[in-house]
Amino acid sequence: MIDLDAPLTILGGMTARTFLSEYWQKKPLLIRSGLVAFDVPLDADELAGMAMEDGVESRIVIENGQSPWELRQGPFDEDAFATLPEKEWTLLVQAVDHWVPEVQELKERFQFLPSWRLDDVMVSYATEGGSVGPHYDQYDVFLVQVAGKRRWQVLAPDQYQDTSIPDIPLHILDNFDVDSTMDWELDAGDILYLPPNFAHNGRSLDDDCMTYSIGFRAPSMQDALTGIRDKLCDTINEKDRFSAPESGTRAHSAQINQEDITYLQAELIRLINQPEVLAQWLGETMSDSKYPEFLTPLNQQELEQAYSNALAGHTFIRPGDARISYYDPETSESENQQTLEGLDDQPDNTSNMTVFCNGDSLVMSRELAIFVQAVCNETEFDFSGLDLEQDSDLIPLLRFLIRQQGLIELTASEE
């Protein structure tokens, strides 16, 4: 269980309970000196080197380039950096935690929030005056200042109009009046939390400015509706049709009356009232890898070799791009009972739970929740002393996590 009442350094000594009740998805929070005991793993030159690699998502924003707010997409070469102006540009590299374990360690400090909602860590470097313009994000974000200084100006959703500068590739707000109560200068170690849709304008105050953005996945309700519809339609029952009873109160044969709409609404609710289907969509969606092309599941030969190595005591790690979660229906049985009151009985699946890893899932005994939690809490493992006889589902679970690359062997090159 998460201790919500323990003071957290990453929150400046605030408890998770206070943060969740007063700030999470409600209002910004400036945390002075929240980042401690963190050695910055990348300098500006090394970040630029990452931006030159194929497969690494990167971009450069130049406020006064060949056009206003010029956007350049990576991968870059040395000439691209050599020809940049002296000031007012920003380099952004996405998902750095996928490639740099030390950045993954920073992300682990936010486990007082749902780890399955954590997205990735974007790293930005900016010269003096560098900015990507005033904008808003549709998800929660922690802006961690790891080097240099940056000024952040923030507006609440009701303090700006969602209109943007025309004819540029970025969605930059064309109206941004400064609110003096949300105008802060951040030094290295400071953190700014912003809820969704709070507009913000960050500008570097020196040539050493490096900011880590830790964002959270937030699929739209339209995406949820579409995805759940596809799940529900995996098995088509042709006999399940619109067949509203006729009450004889219709004013005219061409009229669609309220009873028809009420019937349709009730039938759709009946279809959606399947918690296991909703959990399956949510688990698969939120565990889906950001870059699935780099996470092809192991083939049978690779799996057998890796599994043998795990049992032999080879060191395994949970890599930074692994996305693991689980759904245990029994943990929320009392809440579900209230929700389901008066509705059709649901099948009893409380003896099992579903484990999700990098977009796939496996149903197994809920007794293994402790093992899954341990995998999600730690980053390095030795399975040589694991008692495989404690649960018949343990071997399939371990093989599943290895196959999906939620656990990978630490080789000399990775070390």
N, C-alpha and C positions, 0 to 999 in steps of 0.2 A: 504494500500500500504506500502511496505517496504521502509523506508527512507535510500537510498543507500549512502547518503552524511553525515549521522550522524556518528561521531567518536564512535567506539565500543571498550569498555574496553577489550573484549576477543581478539581483534586484536591489543592490545597495543595502542589504540587511532587512528588506521587507519580506514578509511571508508570502507564500503563494496564495494563501487564502485572501489576504488583503488585496493583492494584485488582481486576482480573479473577480473579486466582488466590486472593486472600485475603479479598475482601469481597463481590464481586458475587454476589447471591442466597445469601449465607452469613451475614453479620453486618453490623450497622450501622457506619457510619463518620462521625465528626464531623470536618468540614473547617473549620478556622479560617481566615478571611480568604481563602476560595477565590474569592469574587466580587470582581474588581477591574475598573477602567476600565468601569464600567457606570453610566450616568446613568439613574436611575429615570424611565421615560417617563410614568408616571401617578401622580398624587397621589390621596388618598382621595376628593376631590370628583369628579375625572375618572372614577375607577372607578365611583362611584355614578351618574355620568351614563351610563356604558355600561350599567349595570344597568337603566336606564329605557328602553333601546332594544328595540324588537320584534326578535326573532330572536336576541338575546343571552341565553344561558342563565345565570341568576343565582338566588341564594337568600340568605336571611338566617336565621341561627340565633340565637335568644335563649335563653340558659340558663334564665332565670327570667321568662318571658313570661306570656302568658295561660294557658299550661300549661307544665309542665317541658319544656325543650328544644323550644321552639316553633319550627316550621319555616315560613317564608314563601317563596313562589315568585315570581320576577319574571315579566315586567317590572314595575318599581315606578314610583311617581310621587313628587313632592316631599313630599307629605303622609306617605307611608310612612316617609321618613327623618326628617321633623320630629317624628314621634310615637314614635321609638325611645327606649328608656331611655338614661340617660347612660353606663352601663357594661355590660359582659358581653354584648356581641353581636358577631356576625361577619358580614361580607358576603363572599360567594364568587361570583366570576365565572369561568365556564368558557371555555376556548379563547380566551384573550385574544390569543395569538399569531396568531390568524386575522385579527385586526383591527388590531393594532399592530405594525408592522415591527420596532420596537426590541426588542420581546419575542421576536420570531422570532430575532433576532440572538443572544439569550441561549441559545436552544435549540440553535443551531448549535455552541455550545461543547462539546456532549456527543457529537460525532461520533466519538469513540473507541468508542462503542457503536453497535449497528445502528440507523441512522437510520430504517429502515422500521419499527422497533418504537416509536420515539418517538411519543407520542400528542399531547398538547397541553399548554399551560401554563395552569393554574388560578391565579388571583390572589385572595388573601384579604386583607381588611383587618379588623382587630379593635380595638375599644376595650379599655381596661384590663380584664383579667379575661375577655376574650372567648375562647370555646372552642367547638368542635363536639363535644366529648366524646371519651372514650377509644374508639378503634375500630381496625380493621385494614383494610388494602387487600390485594387479591389480585394486586398487581403491584408492580414496583420503582418507587421514587419518590425524587427528590431534592427536599428542602425547602430552598429558598433564601431566607434572610432578607435582604430588600432594604432594609428600614427598621424602626426601632424594635427592640424586644426581645421574644423569646418563649421560654418555658420548655417543653422537650420531655422527657417521661418515656416510656420505651420498655420493652416487655416482649417476650421471645422467645416463639415460639408455644407452648412447653411451660410457660410461666409464667402462663397465664390459661386460663379456660374460655370457650368460645364461647357464652355466654349473655348476653342483652341485656335492657335495661330494658323492661318490658312497656308496651304502650299508648302508645307514642310513635312518630312516623313515621321516626325515625332508628335505625340499628342501633348503639346505644351500649352498650358492655360494662357489665354490672352488677357486675363484679369486676375490680379493677385495683389490685394491690398494687405500690407503688413499689419499683423496683430501684435502689439508690443508685449502682450502677456505670453505669447508663444514664439519668442525670438531668442534663440539660444546659441552660444558659442560652445562647441564641444572640443575638449582636449582629448589626447590619447587616454583611453580607459573609460571614457564616458559612453553612455548608451542612451539612445532615444527610441522609445516604443511608440508606434503609431497604429491606431486601429484602421480598419478599411475606410477608404474614401476621404481621409484627412489629407488635404492638399499640402505639399511640402516643397520647399525650394532650398536646396543645399548648395553652398558655394565654398570652395576651398579658400583658406586664408593663408596658405603657404605652399611650397613645392614638395612637401612631404606628406600630403593628405592621402590617407588610405582608410577606406570605410568598408566594413563587412556588413552586407545586408542579409539577414536571416528571415526568410519569408515562410508563409504557411499556405498550404494548398487550400483553395476555396472554389470548388466547382460550382457553376451556376445551377440554379434550380431547373433551368431549361435543360442543362446537360443531365442532371439527375433524372428528370422526367423521361428524357429520351433513352437514357441507359437502362432505367428500370423497365420501361416499355419493352425494350429489346429482350431483357431477361424474361419478362412475363410471356413474351411471344415465342420463346424458344420452343415451347410445346404448345401447339395450336389445337384447341378443342373446337372443332367445327360446329358442335352442337350447342356451344355457349353463345347464345345470340340475344339480341335485343328483342325481348318478348314482354313488353309491359302489359299488364292486365287492362282491360277496357272497362271503365266504370259507368259509361253511358252519360257522362256529364259534358261531353264535347259539344260546343256551340255550333260547330260546323265541321264537316269531314276533312276540310283542309287545315284545320287548326292543330298546332302543336301546343298542348296545354301544360300546365305546371306539373301535373302528375307524371307526364312523360319524362320531364327533366329530372324530377325527384327520383324516379325509377333508375334512370341512367346514372345519376350521381351515386346512388346506393350500390349499383352493380360495379362501378369503377372503384369505389371504396373497398368493396369486397375483394376485388382483384389485388389491390395494393396492400390489403391487410394480410401480408405474408412477411413477417419480420425476417425470416431466413433469406428470402429473395432480396430484400432491401440490404441486409448485411452482406450478402454475396456481392452485390453491385458496389457497395461502398468499399468493402475490403479490397476487391480486385482493382477498383479505380484508384484508390488512395495508395495502394502498394505498387502500382504500375511504375516502372522505371522511367525516369526522365529521358534517358537515352537507351532504349531497349536494344539498339543495334550493338551495344557493347556488352550485353548481358544475355547472350544465347545460352539456354540451358545446356548442361553437360550431356553429351551422348552417353550411351550405356557403358562403353569401355572407359570413358573418362570418369564416370560416376563410380564404377567399381574400384578404379585405382585410387580415387580421392577418398572413398569410404574406407578402404583398407589402410590408407595412410593415417586417417583420423584415428582409427582404432589402435594403430601402432604408436600413437603418441606424437605424431607430427603436429606442429603448431598450426592452428587455424585461427582466422580472424573474421570478424564481421566488417566487411568493407564499407567505406563511406557512402556508397551508392546503394547499399542493401536497404530494402524497405520491407519491414516485417511487422505484422500486427496479428491480432486474433480476435475472434468474436465468441464470447461465452454467454449463451442465453440465460444461464442460471444466475449470473451476477445481477441481472436486472429483472428477475422473475416477478418481484412485487410490483414494480412499475408496469411491466407488461400485463399483469393481471388486471390492473385498473383500466388499462387501455382496451383490453379485450373483453371487458365486462359486457355481457349482452350480445356478443358476437359469436360466430361459430368457433368451436373449440379448435385449437391449433395442435399439430402433432407434437408429441413429447420427444424433444431432442435434447433435453437438458443433461443427458449423460455424455454428450459430445460437445466439442467446440470446433471451430474452423480456424485454421492457421493460414494466413496470407503471406506470400513472399514474392516480391517482384512480379506481381500481376497474376499469379496462379494461387491455387488454394488446395488444402488437404483437410479432410474431416478426421478427427481423432478424439481420444479420450480427454475429457476436461481435466483429468488428473495431471496431465502434462503441462498445464498452464504455468507451473512454477519453472519448468525447463525453458519454455518459450520466454518467460520474463527474464530469466538469467541470460539467455542469448541476446535479448534486447538491452540488458543493463550493462553487459561487459563487451569488450572488443577483442579479447584474445583468449583462446581456449586450448586445453589439452584434454582430449576425450579418452585417453588410454585407461583411466580408472573408472569410466562410466559403467554402471551396472545396467546392462542391456536387458536383464531379466525382470526389472522392476515393473515394466509395463510393455505389453505386446505391441503398442503403437509407437514405442520409442525409436525402434530401428527405422520404420517408415518415415517418421518425422525427421530424424537426422539425415537420412538419405534425401528427403525432399528439400531440406534447407541447403544441402550441398549441391544437389542438382540445379536448384534455382539460383545458386551463387549468393545465397544469403550468408553462407559460410564458405570461405575459400582458404586454401592452404597457403601459408606464409612461406614463400620461397626466398632464396637468397637475393634475387633481384628486387622483390617487393620490399624486403627488409631494408 
